[in-house]
Amino acid sequence: MDYDAELDATGLLCPLPVLRARKRLMALDSGQVLRMLADDPAAIVDVPHFCAEQGHELIASDDDGSTQIYFLRKK
């Protein structure tokens, strides 16, 4: 999947992955896509909740072993 920016939030624990995603999305234009990597087990709940609360679209999520991969489209 194509994306415009990437955030490696591996090694960070809640709430840091979502806080870093929020900051990174602020720098993007509406409609651009952020690819985010995380390994915090809470991110499975936190990232979809963050998108719903902020109006961003969670396009896809997957995992690569212990790392979760999220694609977020900025509102």
N, C-alpha and C positions, 0 to 999 in steps of 0.2 A: 504494500500500500504506500502511496506517495504521502509525504509529510513535509512541512515547511520548517519545523524546528524539532529539536530533541532535548529531552531532559532525563538525565540519569540520576534517579533518586534512590538507587540501591544503597543499602547501608543506613538509610535514614528511617527513623521510627515516627509513628503518628505523633503529632500532626504535620511533621515537616514535609513529607512528599506532596501533600495537598497544598501547603503554603508555598512551596517552590513552584508547583504547577500554576497556581494563581498568579504569582509574580511573572513567570515565563509567558503565560497567556496575555498578560497586560501589554507585552511588547509586540504581540502579533496583531495583524489586521483581522477584522471580522471575516469568518469563513476559512481562515488558515487553520492548519492541522498541526497539533503537537503530538509527537510520539514520546511517551513517558515510560521509563523502566522503573520498577519498584520491586522490592523483596519483603516489604513489611506486610505481614499477614492481614493487618487491619486495612490495607489499601483496597482489598477486594470489596469492602463495604464503603470506605471513605471516598474513593474516586467517583463511583456512580452517584453517591449522595452529593458530593461537591458539584458535579455537573448539573444535577437536577436543581440544586439550590441557586446556582449562578447562571443557569440558562444555557450552559454549553452543551454540546452534543457528544455523548460517548459513542463514537462510531463503531469501535471494536475493542475487544479485550481478548487476550490470549495469555498463555504462560509457556515459558521456555525453561522447564525444570523448576527451579526455585524462584525464578524471576518472572514477574507479571509484566505484560506489555499492554499499554493503553494508547488508544488513538482518540484525541479529544479535538473537536472542531469548535473554535471560538465563536461565541454568539455574535 
